[in-house]
């Protein structure tokens, strides 16, 4: 074999090996490129998740064993008893003001007290100026230390100040009361299916309809037996729309409300409510609802399709009123055990 023939054989034998190396190198480059892209993508997802978690609002939780802070000594009219309590108000000193519905009176329980003090009525049910008939809500005007009462059975809103009474609004089937920082009083009218607003101290008018008022119904501009209400910093009004099994939000000046809880028929699923009562909203805009016939307290985020249970049915029976104190403890009116339960916040 000549030298030239040998060189040709060597060249021919090395060509496939050179091509194979090139292919392997290309594959390695592609794999490294894909690994780099995947790593960058995963890192970006991780950073986004960390940032999202950092920006998520803190979800408060409460101890599930409630503490009885008022009543709880069976049904009755003694000073250490309540009879189907309804709305409540907690002042800055953690004193509890209770609409003691079936006892036709308003009772104040001082912080850590073992019995209450009657601060309105106590003269049995009636329609005299110094009597109440089935009060469903109470608020305290801390400017003059008076109490304002939804005297539902007498179809009036009445103010008590040092045992002196003044009827503020008449001929209204008032269920619940709320005030805002601008000095307005809001009243839900269970019969007329609306919420009206008055400037406090100026009650010689019919007030202004700020929610509902378009007959009874389930449209976005209607209510059906509104119960408790809440007014936030922006003067948006939250209404427990009892017979529509939903909570509605009316922004200031709006002609229509939006559903912010429930609205999927009566039921016990997480997207449903059953005859909602008390409603309050925290500083983060989280909505808390006394889901009356489901024996639970729900928390809803606006625009979410489902709520979550914060106080379960093994803790409360037919919850009515809701309130927070300055520390974030949650108070619930347990109407069937005739007590006010305090659920301490988990810090």
C-alpha contacts under 8 A as a table, 3 or more apart, distances in Angstrom:
res1	aa1	res2	aa2	distance
1	X	5	X	6.46
1	X	6	X	6.87
2	X	5	X	5.39
2	X	6	X	6.52
3	X	6	X	5.18
3	X	7	X	6.37
4	X	7	X	5.19
4	X	8	X	6.36
5	X	8	X	5.17
5	X	9	X	6.39
6	X	9	X	5.13
6	X	10	X	6.33
7	X	10	X	5.09
7	X	11	X	6.16
8	X	11	X	5.11
8	X	12	X	6.13
9	X	12	X	5.19
9	X	13	X	6.21
10	X	13	X	5.17
10	X	14	X	6.30
11	X	14	X	5.34
11	X	15	X	6.35
12	X	15	X	5.54
12	X	16	X	7.83
13	X	16	X	6.74
13	X	17	X	7.58
14	X	17	X	5.25
14	X	18	X	6.23
15	X	18	X	5.21
15	X	19	X	6.34
16	X	19	X	5.03
16	X	20	X	6.07
17	X	20	X	5.04
17	X	21	X	6.24
18	X	21	X	5.21
18	X	22	X	6.43
19	X	22	X	5.12
19	X	23	X	6.35
20	X	23	X	5.11
20	X	24	X	6.16
21	X	24	X	5.10
21	X	25	X	6.05
22	X	25	X	5.09
22	X	26	X	6.17
23	X	26	X	5.07
23	X	27	X	6.21
24	X	27	X	5.06
24	X	28	X	6.17
25	X	28	X	5.08
25	X	29	X	6.21
26	X	29	X	5.10
26	X	30	X	6.22
27	X	30	X	5.11
27	X	31	X	6.11
28	X	31	X	5.13
28	X	32	X	6.09
29	X	32	X	5.17
29	X	33	X	6.08
30	X	33	X	5.00
30	X	34	X	6.17
31	X	34	X	5.11
31	X	35	X	6.11
32	X	35	X	5.06
32	X	36	X	6.13
33	X	36	X	5.11
33	X	37	X	6.24
34	X	37	X	5.06
34	X	38	X	6.06
35	X	38	X	5.13
35	X	39	X	5.98
36	X	39	X	5.10
36	X	40	X	6.14
37	X	40	X	5.22
37	X	41	X	6.14
38	X	41	X	5.05
38	X	42	X	6.05
39	X	42	X	5.15
39	X	43	X	6.07
40	X	43	X	5.13
40	X	44	X	6.15
41	X	44	X	5.12
41	X	45	X	6.23
42	X	45	X	5.06
42	X	46	X	6.13
43	X	46	X	5.00
43	X	47	X	6.15
44	X	47	X	5.15
44	X	48	X	6.12
45	X	48	X	5.09
45	X	49	X	6.11
46	X	49	X	5.07
46	X	50	X	6.18
47	X	50	X	5.07
47	X	51	X	6.12
48	X	51	X	5.05
48	X	52	X	6.00
49	X	52	X	5.02
49	X	53	X	6.04
50	X	53	X	5.15
50	X	54	X	6.09
51	X	54	X	4.99
51	X	55	X	6.24
52	X	55	X	5.12
52	X	56	X	6.08
53	X	56	X	5.17
57	X	284	X	7.16
60	X	345	X	7.09
60	X	346	X	7.18
61	X	310	X	7.12
61	X	345	X	5.98
61	X	346	X	5.59
62	X	310	X	7.39
62	X	311	X	7.93
62	X	329	X	7.59
62	X	330	X	7.69
62	X	343	X	5.87
62	X	344	X	5.48
62	X	345	X	4.28
62	X	346	X	5.16
63	X	66	X	7.14
63	X	343	X	5.83
63	X	344	X	5.56
63	X	345	X	6.24
63	X	346	X	6.20
64	X	311	X	6.57
64	X	312	X	7.84
64	X	315	X	7.13
64	X	343	X	6.70
65	X	315	X	7.03
65	X	343	X	6.85
66	X	315	X	7.03
66	X	341	X	5.46
66	X	342	X	5.31
66	X	343	X	4.78
66	X	344	X	7.48
67	X	341	X	5.38
67	X	342	X	4.98
67	X	343	X	6.44
68	X	71	X	7.19
68	X	72	X	6.48
68	X	339	X	6.57
68	X	340	X	5.86
68	X	341	X	4.63
68	X	342	X	6.26
69	X	112	X	6.98
69	X	113	X	7.81
69	X	114	X	7.91
69	X	339	X	7.57
69	X	340	X	5.81
69	X	341	X	6.00
69	X	342	X	6.44
70	X	80	X	7.42
70	X	81	X	7.76
70	X	109	X	6.68
70	X	113	X	7.97
70	X	114	X	7.30
70	X	115	X	7.13
70	X	116	X	7.52
70	X	339	X	5.59
70	X	340	X	5.10
70	X	341	X	7.41
71	X	74	X	7.51
71	X	80	X	5.57
71	X	81	X	4.58
71	X	82	X	5.32
71	X	115	X	7.51
71	X	338	X	6.08
71	X	339	X	4.44
71	X	340	X	6.52
72	X	75	X	7.88
72	X	81	X	6.66
72	X	82	X	7.50
72	X	337	X	6.21
72	X	338	X	5.68
72	X	339	X	4.51
72	X	340	X	7.48
73	X	76	X	7.98
73	X	80	X	6.69
73	X	81	X	5.53
73	X	82	X	7.86
73	X	338	X	7.69
73	X	339	X	7.86
74	X	81	X	6.59
74	X	82	X	7.60
74	X	337	X	6.76
74	X	338	X	6.51
75	X	81	X	6.27
75	X	82	X	5.87
75	X	83	X	5.18
75	X	84	X	7.69
75	X	337	X	7.47
75	X	338	X	5.93
76	X	81	X	5.28
76	X	82	X	5.72
76	X	83	X	5.69
76	X	103	X	7.97
77	X	80	X	7.90
77	X	81	X	5.65
77	X	82	X	6.13
77	X	83	X	6.86
77	X	103	X	6.33
78	X	81	X	5.14
78	X	82	X	7.60
79	X	82	X	7.87
79	X	115	X	5.35
79	X	116	X	5.26
79	X	117	X	6.62
79	X	118	X	7.76
80	X	114	X	6.58
80	X	115	X	4.22
80	X	116	X	6.04
81	X	115	X	7.59
81	X	338	X	7.41
81	X	339	X	7.99
82	X	85	X	6.26
82	X	100	X	6.17
82	X	103	X	7.23
82	X	338	X	5.28
82	X	339	X	6.65
83	X	100	X	6.10
83	X	101	X	6.59
83	X	102	X	5.23
83	X	103	X	5.75
83	X	335	X	7.78
83	X	338	X	5.51
84	X	100	X	6.47
84	X	101	X	5.78
84	X	102	X	5.76
84	X	103	X	7.99
84	X	335	X	4.71
84	X	336	X	6.47
84	X	337	X	7.87
84	X	338	X	5.27
85	X	98	X	6.72
85	X	99	X	5.86
85	X	100	X	4.42
85	X	101	X	5.29
85	X	102	X	7.33
85	X	320	X	7.92
85	X	333	X	6.50
85	X	334	X	7.45
85	X	335	X	5.48
85	X	338	X	6.13
85	X	339	X	7.14
85	X	340	X	8.00
86	X	98	X	7.06
86	X	99	X	5.45
86	X	100	X	6.33
86	X	101	X	6.00
86	X	135	X	7.95
86	X	136	X	5.40
86	X	137	X	6.51
86	X	320	X	5.63
86	X	321	X	5.68
86	X	333	X	6.39
86	X	335	X	6.83
87	X	98	X	6.20
87	X	99	X	5.41
87	X	136	X	5.69
87	X	137	X	4.30
87	X	138	X	6.32
87	X	176	X	7.67
87	X	278	X	7.61
87	X	320	X	6.75
87	X	321	X	4.50
87	X	322	X	7.39
87	X	333	X	7.30
88	X	96	X	6.78
88	X	97	X	5.55
88	X	98	X	4.69
88	X	99	X	6.32
88	X	137	X	6.59
88	X	138	X	6.35
88	X	139	X	7.60
88	X	321	X	5.79
88	X	322	X	6.88
88	X	323	X	6.94
88	X	333	X	7.43
89	X	96	X	5.82
89	X	97	X	5.06
89	X	98	X	6.72
89	X	138	X	6.53
89	X	139	X	5.72
89	X	140	X	7.23
89	X	323	X	6.69
90	X	93	X	7.84
90	X	94	X	5.56
90	X	95	X	5.68
90	X	96	X	4.79
90	X	97	X	6.41
90	X	323	X	6.75
90	X	324	X	7.21
90	X	325	X	6.22
91	X	94	X	5.28
91	X	95	X	5.54
91	X	96	X	6.79
91	X	140	X	7.76
91	X	325	X	7.45
92	X	95	X	7.45
92	X	325	X	7.19
92	X	326	X	6.72
93	X	111	X	7.19
94	X	110	X	7.37
94	X	111	X	5.59
94	X	325	X	6.44
95	X	108	X	6.94
95	X	109	X	5.80
95	X	110	X	4.57
95	X	111	X	5.00
96	X	108	X	5.62
96	X	109	X	5.11
96	X	110	X	6.44
96	X	111	X	7.39
97	X	106	X	6.92
97	X	107	X	5.81
97	X	108	X	4.54
97	X	109	X	6.51
97	X	138	X	7.05
97	X	139	X	7.69
98	X	106	X	5.59
98	X	107	X	5.24
98	X	108	X	6.33
98	X	137	X	7.61
98	X	138	X	6.84
99	X	104	X	7.89
99	X	105	X	6.47
99	X	106	X	4.92
99	X	107	X	6.82
99	X	135	X	5.74
99	X	136	X	5.65
99	X	137	X	5.35
99	X	138	X	5.94
100	X	103	X	5.51
100	X	104	X	6.06
100	X	105	X	5.39
100	X	106	X	5.66
100	X	107	X	6.73
100	X	134	X	7.90
100	X	135	X	6.94
100	X	136	X	7.67
101	X	104	X	5.29
101	X	105	X	6.81
101	X	133	X	7.89
101	X	134	X	4.77
101	X	135	X	5.11
101	X	136	X	5.89
102	X	134	X	5.90
103	X	122	X	7.94
103	X	124	X	7.36
103	X	125	X	7.70
103	X	134	X	7.53
104	X	121	X	7.00
104	X	122	X	7.18
104	X	124	X	6.46
104	X	125	X	5.55
104	X	131	X	7.87
104	X	132	X	5.37
104	X	133	X	5.19
104	X	134	X	5.11
104	X	135	X	6.14
105	X	118	X	6.96
105	X	119	X	7.76
105	X	120	X	5.64
105	X	121	X	5.07
105	X	122	X	5.64
105	X	124	X	8.00
105	X	132	X	6.36
105	X	133	X	7.97
105	X	134	X	7.91
105	X	135	X	7.03
106	X	118	X	5.99
106	X	119	X	5.82
106	X	120	X	5.03
106	X	121	X	6.93
106	X	135	X	7.85
106	X	138	X	7.70
107	X	116	X	5.87
107	X	117	X	5.41
107	X	118	X	4.52
107	X	119	X	5.74
107	X	120	X	7.16
108	X	116	X	5.39
108	X	117	X	5.20
108	X	118	X	6.40
108	X	119	X	6.63
109	X	112	X	7.94
109	X	113	X	6.09
109	X	114	X	7.93
109	X	115	X	6.48
109	X	116	X	4.40
109	X	117	X	6.39
110	X	113	X	5.21
110	X	116	X	7.12
113	X	116	X	7.10
118	X	121	X	7.27
118	X	122	X	6.48
119	X	163	X	7.70
120	X	130	X	7.73
120	X	131	X	7.82
120	X	132	X	7.99
120	X	160	X	6.99
120	X	163	X	7.26
121	X	124	X	7.12
121	X	130	X	5.89
121	X	131	X	4.94
121	X	132	X	5.96
122	X	131	X	7.50
123	X	130	X	7.60
123	X	131	X	6.10
124	X	131	X	6.95
124	X	132	X	7.60
125	X	131	X	6.11
125	X	132	X	5.52
125	X	133	X	4.90
125	X	134	X	7.62
126	X	131	X	5.26
126	X	132	X	5.78
126	X	133	X	5.70
126	X	154	X	7.99
127	X	130	X	7.91
127	X	131	X	5.75
127	X	132	X	6.38
127	X	133	X	6.88
127	X	154	X	6.07
128	X	131	X	5.16
128	X	132	X	7.71
129	X	165	X	6.52
129	X	166	X	7.69
129	X	167	X	7.84
130	X	165	X	6.68
132	X	135	X	6.54
132	X	151	X	6.03
132	X	153	X	7.65
132	X	154	X	7.13
133	X	151	X	6.16
133	X	152	X	6.82
133	X	153	X	4.78
133	X	154	X	5.88
134	X	151	X	6.37
134	X	152	X	5.95
134	X	153	X	5.16
134	X	154	X	7.94
135	X	138	X	7.94
135	X	149	X	6.85
135	X	150	X	5.56
135	X	151	X	4.40
135	X	152	X	5.44
135	X	153	X	6.89
136	X	149	X	7.84
136	X	150	X	5.80
136	X	151	X	6.75
136	X	152	X	6.42
136	X	175	X	5.83
136	X	176	X	6.64
137	X	149	X	5.92
137	X	150	X	5.12
137	X	151	X	7.76
137	X	175	X	6.74
137	X	176	X	5.30
137	X	177	X	6.47
138	X	147	X	6.78
138	X	148	X	5.69
138	X	149	X	4.57
138	X	150	X	6.28
138	X	176	X	7.77
138	X	177	X	6.95
139	X	147	X	5.80
139	X	148	X	5.40
139	X	149	X	6.71
139	X	177	X	6.94
139	X	178	X	7.26
140	X	145	X	6.58
140	X	146	X	5.96
140	X	147	X	4.49
140	X	148	X	6.22
141	X	144	X	6.03
141	X	145	X	5.45
141	X	146	X	5.33
141	X	147	X	5.96
141	X	148	X	7.24
142	X	145	X	4.66
142	X	146	X	6.95
143	X	146	X	7.95
145	X	161	X	7.14
146	X	159	X	6.77
146	X	160	X	5.70
146	X	161	X	4.62
146	X	162	X	7.49
147	X	159	X	5.70
147	X	160	X	5.37
147	X	161	X	6.68
148	X	157	X	6.98
148	X	158	X	5.81
148	X	159	X	4.48
148	X	160	X	6.52
149	X	157	X	5.67
149	X	158	X	5.38
149	X	159	X	6.26
149	X	177	X	7.86
150	X	156	X	6.62
150	X	157	X	4.97
150	X	158	X	6.89
150	X	174	X	5.62
150	X	175	X	6.05
150	X	176	X	6.17
150	X	177	X	6.81
151	X	154	X	5.63
151	X	155	X	6.17
151	X	156	X	5.42
151	X	157	X	5.72
151	X	158	X	6.80
151	X	174	X	6.95
152	X	155	X	4.85
152	X	156	X	6.33
152	X	157	X	7.83
152	X	172	X	7.91
152	X	173	X	5.64
152	X	174	X	5.19
152	X	175	X	6.05
153	X	156	X	7.99
153	X	173	X	7.67
155	X	170	X	6.32
155	X	171	X	5.25
155	X	172	X	4.86
155	X	173	X	4.70
155	X	174	X	6.24
156	X	167	X	7.02
156	X	168	X	7.50
156	X	169	X	5.52
156	X	170	X	4.46
156	X	171	X	5.91
156	X	172	X	5.58
156	X	173	X	6.94
156	X	174	X	6.60
157	X	167	X	6.14
157	X	168	X	5.54
157	X	169	X	5.03
157	X	170	X	6.56
157	X	172	X	7.76
157	X	174	X	7.02
158	X	165	X	6.94
158	X	166	X	5.74
158	X	167	X	4.34
158	X	168	X	5.37
158	X	169	X	7.04
159	X	165	X	5.63
159	X	166	X	5.19
159	X	167	X	6.22
159	X	168	X	6.69
160	X	163	X	5.97
160	X	164	X	5.57
160	X	165	X	4.63
160	X	166	X	6.63
161	X	164	X	5.12
161	X	165	X	6.45
167	X	170	X	7.05
168	X	203	X	6.05
169	X	172	X	7.12
169	X	203	X	6.47
172	X	189	X	6.25
173	X	188	X	7.99
173	X	189	X	5.10
173	X	190	X	5.76
173	X	191	X	5.84
173	X	192	X	7.70
174	X	177	X	7.98
174	X	187	X	6.29
174	X	188	X	5.64
174	X	189	X	4.74
174	X	190	X	6.33
175	X	187	X	7.26
175	X	188	X	5.61
175	X	189	X	6.11
175	X	190	X	6.06
175	X	226	X	7.82
175	X	227	X	5.69
175	X	228	X	6.83
176	X	187	X	5.79
176	X	188	X	5.41
176	X	189	X	7.94
176	X	227	X	6.22
176	X	228	X	5.01
176	X	229	X	6.38
177	X	185	X	7.13
177	X	186	X	5.61
177	X	187	X	4.82
177	X	188	X	6.73
177	X	228	X	7.37
177	X	229	X	6.80
178	X	185	X	5.92
178	X	186	X	5.07
178	X	187	X	6.74
178	X	229	X	6.59
178	X	230	X	6.10
178	X	231	X	6.59
179	X	183	X	6.74
179	X	184	X	5.53
179	X	185	X	4.64
179	X	186	X	5.95
179	X	231	X	6.90
180	X	183	X	5.80
180	X	184	X	5.68
180	X	185	X	7.07
180	X	231	X	6.32
180	X	232	X	7.29
180	X	233	X	7.31
180	X	235	X	6.96
181	X	184	X	7.51
181	X	233	X	7.41
183	X	199	X	6.21
183	X	200	X	5.74
184	X	197	X	6.49
184	X	198	X	5.58
184	X	199	X	4.50
184	X	200	X	5.31
185	X	197	X	5.58
185	X	198	X	5.21
185	X	199	X	6.17
185	X	200	X	5.79
186	X	195	X	6.72
186	X	196	X	5.67
186	X	197	X	4.47
186	X	198	X	6.52
187	X	195	X	5.54
187	X	196	X	5.45
187	X	197	X	6.49
188	X	193	X	7.68
188	X	194	X	5.97
188	X	195	X	4.29
188	X	196	X	6.55
188	X	226	X	6.39
188	X	227	X	6.54
188	X	228	X	7.13
188	X	229	X	7.08
189	X	192	X	5.51
189	X	193	X	5.76
189	X	194	X	5.40
189	X	195	X	5.94
189	X	196	X	7.71
189	X	225	X	7.86
189	X	226	X	6.86
189	X	227	X	7.90
190	X	193	X	5.33
190	X	194	X	7.11
190	X	224	X	7.88
190	X	225	X	4.74
190	X	226	X	5.22
190	X	227	X	6.41
191	X	225	X	6.47
192	X	213	X	6.74
192	X	215	X	7.05
192	X	216	X	7.56
192	X	225	X	7.94
193	X	212	X	6.13
193	X	213	X	5.89
193	X	214	X	7.72
193	X	215	X	6.57
193	X	216	X	5.93
193	X	222	X	7.39
193	X	223	X	5.26
193	X	224	X	5.63
193	X	225	X	5.48
193	X	226	X	5.98
194	X	209	X	6.83
194	X	210	X	7.66
194	X	211	X	5.56
194	X	212	X	4.41
194	X	213	X	4.58
194	X	214	X	7.85
194	X	222	X	7.91
194	X	223	X	6.64
194	X	226	X	6.98
195	X	209	X	5.85
195	X	210	X	5.77
195	X	211	X	5.04
195	X	212	X	6.51
195	X	213	X	7.40
196	X	207	X	5.87
196	X	208	X	5.21
196	X	209	X	4.37
196	X	210	X	5.60
196	X	211	X	7.17
197	X	207	X	5.34
197	X	208	X	5.19
197	X	209	X	6.46
197	X	210	X	6.65
198	X	202	X	6.78
198	X	203	X	6.48
198	X	207	X	4.96
198	X	208	X	6.78
199	X	202	X	5.40
199	X	203	X	7.21
200	X	203	X	7.19
202	X	205	X	7.50
203	X	206	X	7.54
203	X	207	X	7.46
209	X	212	X	7.28
209	X	213	X	6.53
210	X	250	X	7.61
210	X	252	X	7.71
210	X	253	X	7.13
210	X	254	X	7.83
211	X	221	X	7.53
211	X	222	X	7.84
211	X	237	X	7.59
211	X	250	X	6.25
211	X	255	X	7.57
211	X	256	X	7.69
211	X	257	X	7.38
212	X	215	X	7.63
212	X	221	X	5.53
212	X	222	X	4.60
212	X	223	X	5.40
212	X	256	X	7.85
213	X	221	X	7.84
213	X	222	X	6.64
213	X	223	X	7.60
214	X	221	X	6.61
214	X	222	X	5.52
214	X	223	X	7.86
215	X	222	X	6.57
215	X	223	X	7.57
216	X	222	X	6.18
216	X	223	X	5.73
216	X	224	X	5.07
216	X	225	X	7.72
217	X	222	X	5.32
217	X	223	X	5.70
217	X	224	X	5.59
218	X	221	X	7.95
218	X	222	X	5.72
218	X	223	X	6.18
218	X	224	X	6.81
218	X	244	X	6.34
219	X	222	X	5.18
219	X	223	X	7.62
220	X	256	X	5.34
220	X	257	X	5.32
220	X	258	X	6.44
220	X	259	X	7.94
221	X	255	X	6.44
221	X	256	X	4.39
221	X	257	X	5.92
222	X	256	X	7.87
223	X	226	X	6.26
223	X	241	X	5.99
223	X	244	X	7.45
224	X	241	X	5.97
224	X	242	X	6.57
224	X	243	X	5.42
224	X	244	X	6.06
225	X	241	X	6.13
225	X	242	X	5.58
225	X	243	X	5.91
226	X	239	X	6.46
226	X	240	X	5.67
226	X	241	X	4.53
226	X	242	X	5.65
226	X	243	X	7.86
227	X	239	X	7.00
227	X	240	X	5.44
227	X	241	X	6.45
227	X	242	X	6.34
227	X	276	X	7.87
227	X	277	X	5.90
227	X	278	X	7.57
228	X	239	X	6.15
228	X	240	X	5.52
228	X	277	X	5.67
228	X	278	X	5.13
228	X	279	X	6.19
228	X	321	X	8.00
229	X	237	X	6.88
229	X	238	X	5.46
229	X	239	X	4.65
229	X	240	X	6.36
229	X	278	X	7.24
229	X	279	X	6.14
229	X	280	X	7.65
230	X	237	X	5.78
230	X	238	X	5.09
230	X	239	X	6.80
230	X	279	X	6.32
230	X	280	X	5.72
230	X	281	X	7.22
231	X	234	X	7.89
231	X	235	X	5.56
231	X	236	X	5.62
231	X	237	X	4.65
231	X	238	X	6.33
232	X	235	X	5.24
232	X	236	X	5.56
232	X	237	X	6.77
232	X	281	X	7.31
233	X	236	X	7.40
234	X	251	X	7.90
234	X	252	X	7.26
235	X	251	X	6.99
235	X	252	X	5.66
236	X	249	X	6.71
236	X	250	X	5.56
236	X	251	X	4.28
236	X	252	X	5.22
237	X	249	X	5.53
237	X	250	X	5.07
237	X	251	X	6.39
237	X	252	X	7.54
238	X	247	X	6.68
238	X	248	X	5.61
238	X	249	X	4.51
238	X	250	X	6.50
238	X	279	X	7.33
239	X	247	X	5.47
239	X	248	X	5.18
239	X	249	X	6.43
239	X	279	X	7.34
240	X	245	X	7.84
240	X	246	X	6.33
240	X	247	X	4.59
240	X	248	X	6.64
240	X	276	X	5.68
240	X	277	X	5.82
240	X	278	X	7.04
240	X	279	X	6.55
241	X	244	X	5.57
241	X	245	X	5.99
241	X	246	X	5.33
241	X	247	X	5.52
241	X	248	X	6.77
241	X	275	X	7.66
241	X	276	X	6.88
242	X	245	X	5.16
242	X	246	X	6.75
242	X	274	X	7.67
242	X	275	X	4.48
242	X	276	X	5.26
242	X	277	X	6.86
243	X	275	X	6.00
244	X	263	X	6.76
244	X	265	X	7.18
244	X	266	X	7.77
244	X	275	X	7.64
245	X	262	X	6.22
245	X	263	X	5.90
245	X	264	X	7.69
245	X	265	X	6.33
245	X	266	X	5.76
245	X	272	X	7.37
245	X	273	X	5.28
245	X	274	X	5.37
245	X	275	X	5.21
245	X	276	X	6.19
246	X	259	X	6.77
246	X	260	X	7.61
246	X	261	X	5.52
246	X	262	X	4.38
246	X	263	X	4.59
246	X	264	X	7.81
246	X	272	X	7.72
246	X	273	X	6.36
246	X	275	X	7.90
246	X	276	X	6.92
247	X	259	X	5.94
247	X	260	X	5.75
247	X	261	X	5.00
247	X	262	X	6.49
247	X	263	X	7.51
247	X	276	X	7.58
248	X	257	X	5.79
248	X	258	X	5.43
248	X	259	X	4.65
248	X	260	X	5.79
248	X	261	X	7.26
249	X	257	X	5.21
249	X	258	X	5.27
249	X	259	X	6.40
249	X	260	X	6.48
250	X	253	X	7.89
250	X	254	X	6.05
250	X	255	X	7.81
250	X	256	X	6.61
250	X	257	X	4.47
250	X	258	X	6.67
251	X	254	X	5.36
251	X	257	X	7.25
254	X	257	X	7.04
259	X	262	X	7.21
259	X	263	X	6.57
260	X	300	X	7.39
260	X	301	X	7.47
260	X	302	X	5.25
260	X	303	X	6.41
260	X	304	X	7.77
261	X	271	X	7.53
261	X	272	X	7.66
261	X	273	X	7.78
261	X	300	X	6.21
261	X	302	X	7.57
261	X	305	X	7.94
261	X	306	X	7.70
261	X	307	X	7.25
262	X	265	X	7.46
262	X	271	X	5.52
262	X	272	X	4.48
262	X	273	X	5.26
262	X	306	X	7.78
263	X	271	X	7.84
263	X	272	X	6.57
263	X	273	X	7.54
264	X	271	X	6.61
264	X	272	X	5.53
264	X	273	X	7.91
265	X	272	X	6.43
265	X	273	X	7.49
266	X	272	X	6.19
266	X	273	X	5.79
266	X	274	X	5.06
266	X	275	X	7.64
267	X	272	X	5.38
267	X	273	X	5.84
267	X	274	X	5.79
267	X	294	X	7.95
268	X	271	X	7.92
268	X	272	X	5.76
268	X	273	X	6.26
268	X	274	X	7.02
268	X	294	X	6.21
269	X	272	X	5.23
269	X	273	X	7.69
270	X	273	X	7.94
270	X	306	X	5.30
270	X	307	X	5.43
270	X	308	X	6.43
270	X	309	X	7.94
271	X	305	X	6.17
271	X	306	X	4.31
271	X	307	X	6.07
272	X	306	X	7.77
273	X	276	X	6.33
273	X	291	X	5.89
273	X	294	X	7.34
274	X	291	X	5.98
274	X	292	X	6.32
274	X	293	X	5.35
274	X	294	X	6.07
275	X	291	X	6.59
275	X	292	X	5.75
275	X	293	X	6.17
276	X	289	X	6.62
276	X	290	X	5.75
276	X	291	X	4.68
276	X	292	X	5.34
276	X	293	X	7.70
277	X	289	X	6.88
277	X	290	X	5.28
277	X	291	X	6.51
277	X	292	X	6.08
277	X	319	X	7.63
277	X	320	X	5.45
277	X	321	X	6.87
278	X	289	X	5.78
278	X	290	X	4.98
278	X	319	X	7.93
278	X	320	X	5.47
278	X	321	X	4.55
278	X	322	X	5.30
279	X	287	X	7.10
279	X	288	X	5.58
279	X	289	X	4.63
279	X	290	X	6.44
279	X	321	X	7.65
279	X	322	X	6.50
280	X	287	X	6.02
280	X	288	X	5.33
280	X	289	X	6.83
280	X	322	X	6.72
280	X	323	X	6.84
281	X	284	X	7.87
281	X	285	X	5.73
281	X	286	X	5.51
281	X	287	X	4.57
281	X	288	X	6.08
282	X	285	X	5.40
282	X	286	X	5.50
282	X	287	X	6.80
283	X	286	X	7.42
285	X	301	X	7.28
285	X	302	X	7.62
286	X	299	X	6.67
286	X	300	X	6.00
286	X	301	X	5.24
286	X	302	X	7.23
287	X	299	X	5.48
287	X	300	X	5.04
287	X	301	X	6.27
287	X	302	X	7.57
288	X	297	X	6.80
288	X	298	X	5.57
288	X	299	X	4.54
288	X	300	X	6.44
289	X	297	X	5.59
289	X	298	X	5.20
289	X	299	X	6.49
289	X	322	X	7.82
290	X	295	X	7.93
290	X	296	X	6.41
290	X	297	X	4.72
290	X	298	X	6.65
290	X	319	X	5.59
290	X	320	X	5.94
290	X	321	X	7.01
290	X	322	X	6.91
291	X	294	X	5.54
291	X	295	X	6.17
291	X	296	X	5.37
291	X	297	X	5.57
291	X	298	X	6.63
291	X	318	X	7.80
291	X	319	X	6.89
292	X	295	X	5.49
292	X	296	X	6.87
292	X	317	X	7.86
292	X	318	X	4.77
292	X	319	X	5.18
292	X	320	X	6.41
293	X	318	X	5.80
294	X	313	X	7.04
294	X	318	X	7.37
295	X	312	X	7.06
295	X	313	X	4.62
295	X	314	X	7.86
295	X	316	X	5.81
295	X	317	X	4.94
295	X	318	X	5.08
295	X	319	X	6.24
296	X	309	X	6.83
296	X	310	X	7.69
296	X	311	X	5.57
296	X	312	X	4.87
296	X	313	X	4.86
296	X	315	X	7.82
296	X	316	X	6.48
296	X	317	X	7.61
296	X	318	X	7.79
296	X	319	X	6.97
297	X	309	X	6.03
297	X	310	X	5.79
297	X	311	X	4.99
297	X	312	X	6.71
297	X	319	X	7.58
298	X	307	X	6.19
298	X	308	X	5.51
298	X	309	X	4.60
298	X	310	X	5.65
298	X	311	X	7.11
299	X	307	X	5.48
299	X	308	X	5.31
299	X	309	X	6.33
299	X	310	X	6.43
300	X	304	X	7.01
300	X	306	X	6.96
300	X	307	X	4.47
300	X	308	X	6.60
301	X	304	X	5.47
301	X	307	X	7.14
304	X	307	X	7.32
309	X	312	X	6.23
311	X	315	X	6.69
311	X	316	X	7.62
312	X	315	X	5.63
312	X	316	X	7.01
313	X	316	X	5.60
313	X	317	X	6.72
314	X	317	X	7.77
316	X	319	X	6.14
316	X	334	X	5.72
317	X	334	X	5.77
317	X	335	X	6.83
317	X	336	X	5.75
317	X	337	X	7.20
318	X	334	X	6.13
318	X	335	X	5.81
318	X	336	X	6.17
319	X	332	X	6.42
319	X	333	X	5.43
319	X	334	X	4.81
319	X	335	X	6.00
320	X	332	X	6.98
320	X	333	X	5.19
320	X	334	X	6.58
320	X	335	X	6.50
321	X	332	X	5.81
321	X	333	X	4.99
322	X	330	X	7.28
322	X	331	X	5.67
322	X	332	X	4.89
322	X	333	X	6.59
323	X	330	X	6.00
323	X	331	X	5.18
323	X	332	X	6.86
324	X	327	X	7.70
324	X	328	X	5.53
324	X	329	X	5.55
324	X	330	X	4.79
324	X	331	X	6.09
325	X	328	X	5.43
325	X	329	X	5.61
325	X	330	X	6.94
325	X	331	X	7.90
326	X	329	X	7.54
327	X	345	X	7.90
328	X	344	X	7.80
328	X	345	X	6.20
329	X	342	X	6.82
329	X	343	X	5.85
329	X	344	X	4.78
329	X	345	X	5.09
330	X	342	X	5.76
330	X	343	X	5.09
330	X	344	X	6.53
330	X	345	X	7.29
331	X	340	X	6.72
331	X	341	X	5.62
331	X	342	X	4.50
331	X	343	X	6.23
332	X	340	X	5.73
332	X	341	X	5.22
332	X	342	X	6.50
332	X	343	X	7.98
333	X	338	X	7.85
333	X	339	X	6.27
333	X	340	X	4.66
333	X	341	X	6.38
334	X	337	X	5.74
334	X	338	X	6.00
334	X	339	X	5.34
334	X	340	X	5.82
334	X	341	X	6.75
335	X	338	X	4.95
335	X	339	X	6.57
336	X	339	X	7.87
